[in-house]
Amino acid sequence: MAARIREQGVDVFGFGEQKTPESFRQACRRFTYTENLLPDAPANAEAAGSKSKPLQPPSAAAPIIRRVLDQVETEDGWASLSAVGKQLSNLSSDFDPRNFGFRKLSDVVRGTNAFEIENPEGRGMRIRKKPASAKPKQKS
């Protein structure tokens, strides 16, 4: 039904638990996990000073952010965080910083430790993928 409504040009906003089928989540313009709306959700717990387990670790956000960067980066490899956020919404209707235990996308990006961050004075934050040589080596 959600897909049919979207075909009519109407935005569909969905809500559900983690077990909500992928097909419904993707049919929505925006999907929010109900776990993020609970009083003890990660973003709210952070404000209250208590620790609540995020739905996913921050490292789980890195692959989708990399995919978005491939689509929006400029010639020098940098992309504005606002452009990344917009494309994330288009690419993954259920992407929400609260899924990773943060309030803001910028905090998720920092939490992944997979991106270089530039915040020039008077301009918005920009990010790019860390060079391959900057990745930490894994122990054998």
C-alpha positions as CSV (number, residue, x, y, z in Angstrom):
1,M,0.0,0.0,0.0
2,A,2.8,2.4,0.8
3,A,4.4,1.9,-2.6
4,R,1.0,2.6,-4.3
5,I,0.6,5.8,-2.3
6,R,4.2,6.9,-3.3
7,E,3.3,6.2,-7.0
8,Q,0.6,8.8,-6.6
9,G,3.2,11.4,-5.7
10,V,2.4,11.5,-2.0
11,D,5.2,11.3,0.6
12,V,4.9,8.3,2.9
13,F,6.3,8.5,6.4
14,G,6.6,5.2,8.2
15,F,7.2,4.1,11.8
16,G,8.0,0.7,13.1
17,E,10.3,-1.6,15.0
18,Q,13.7,-3.0,13.8
19,K,11.8,-6.1,12.6
20,T,9.8,-4.0,10.1
21,P,10.2,-5.5,6.6
22,E,12.9,-3.9,4.4
23,S,10.3,-3.5,1.5
24,F,8.1,-1.3,3.7
25,R,11.0,0.8,5.0
26,Q,12.2,1.4,1.4
27,A,8.7,2.3,0.2
28,C,8.6,5.2,2.7
29,R,10.0,8.6,2.0
30,R,11.2,8.6,5.6
31,F,11.2,5.8,8.1
32,T,11.7,6.1,11.8
33,Y,12.3,3.3,14.2
34,T,10.0,3.4,17.2
35,E,12.9,2.4,19.4
36,N,14.3,5.9,18.7
37,L,11.1,7.5,20.0
38,L,11.1,5.8,23.4
39,P,12.1,7.9,26.4
40,D,15.3,5.9,26.9
41,A,16.3,6.1,23.2
42,P,20.1,6.7,22.6
43,A,19.7,10.5,21.9
44,N,17.5,11.0,24.9
45,A,19.7,8.8,27.2
46,E,22.7,10.9,26.1
47,A,20.9,14.1,27.3
48,A,19.9,12.5,30.5
49,G,23.4,11.3,31.2
50,S,22.7,7.6,31.1
51,K,24.0,5.1,28.6
52,S,21.6,3.2,26.5
53,K,22.8,0.7,23.9
54,P,22.4,2.1,20.3
55,L,20.6,0.0,17.7
56,Q,23.8,-0.4,15.7
57,P,27.5,0.5,16.3
58,P,28.8,3.7,14.7
59,S,31.1,1.6,12.4
60,A,27.9,0.2,10.7
61,A,27.2,3.7,9.3
62,A,30.6,4.0,7.6
63,P,29.7,1.9,4.5
64,I,26.6,3.8,3.6
65,I,28.3,7.1,4.2
66,R,31.1,6.0,1.9
67,R,28.6,5.1,-0.8
68,V,27.0,8.5,-0.5
69,L,30.4,10.2,-0.7
70,D,31.0,8.4,-3.9
71,Q,27.9,10.1,-5.3
72,V,28.4,13.7,-3.9
73,E,32.1,14.3,-3.5
74,T,33.8,17.0,-5.5
75,E,37.0,16.7,-7.5
76,D,39.1,17.1,-4.3
77,G,37.2,14.3,-2.6
78,W,35.5,16.6,-0.1
79,A,31.7,16.8,0.3
80,S,29.6,19.1,2.5
81,L,27.9,17.3,5.3
82,S,24.6,18.8,4.4
83,A,24.9,17.3,0.9
84,V,25.8,14.0,2.4
85,G,22.7,14.2,4.7
86,K,20.4,15.0,1.9
87,Q,21.7,12.1,-0.2
88,L,21.5,9.7,2.8
89,S,17.8,10.5,3.1
90,N,17.3,9.7,-0.5
91,L,19.4,6.5,-0.5
92,S,18.3,5.1,2.9
93,S,14.9,6.1,4.2
94,D,15.7,4.6,7.6
95,F,19.1,6.2,8.2
96,D,18.9,8.1,11.5
97,P,21.8,9.2,13.7
98,R,19.9,7.8,16.7
99,N,20.3,4.3,15.3
100,F,24.0,4.7,16.1
101,G,23.6,6.4,19.5
102,F,24.1,10.0,18.4
103,R,21.8,13.0,17.9
104,K,23.5,14.5,14.8
105,L,25.0,13.2,11.6
106,S,28.2,15.0,12.3
107,D,28.6,13.0,15.6
108,V,28.0,9.7,13.7
109,V,30.7,10.7,11.2
110,R,33.1,11.4,14.0
111,G,32.1,8.2,15.8
112,T,33.0,6.0,12.8
113,N,36.6,7.4,12.7
114,A,36.6,6.5,9.0
115,F,36.5,10.0,7.6
116,E,38.5,13.2,7.6
117,I,36.6,16.2,8.8
118,E,37.2,19.8,7.9
119,N,35.2,22.6,9.5
120,P,36.4,25.9,8.0
121,E,35.4,29.0,9.9
122,G,32.2,30.5,8.6
123,R,31.4,27.5,6.4
124,G,29.7,24.2,6.9
125,M,31.4,20.9,7.8
126,R,33.0,18.9,5.0
127,I,34.1,15.3,5.0
128,R,36.0,12.9,2.9
129,K,37.2,9.3,3.0
130,K,40.4,8.8,4.8
131,P,43.2,7.7,2.5
132,A,43.9,4.0,2.4
133,S,47.3,4.6,4.1
134,A,45.5,6.3,7.0
135,K,43.4,3.2,7.9
136,P,44.6,1.5,11.1
137,K,46.4,-1.8,10.4
138,Q,44.6,-4.9,11.7
139,K,46.5,-7.4,13.8
140,S,47.0,-10.9,12.3
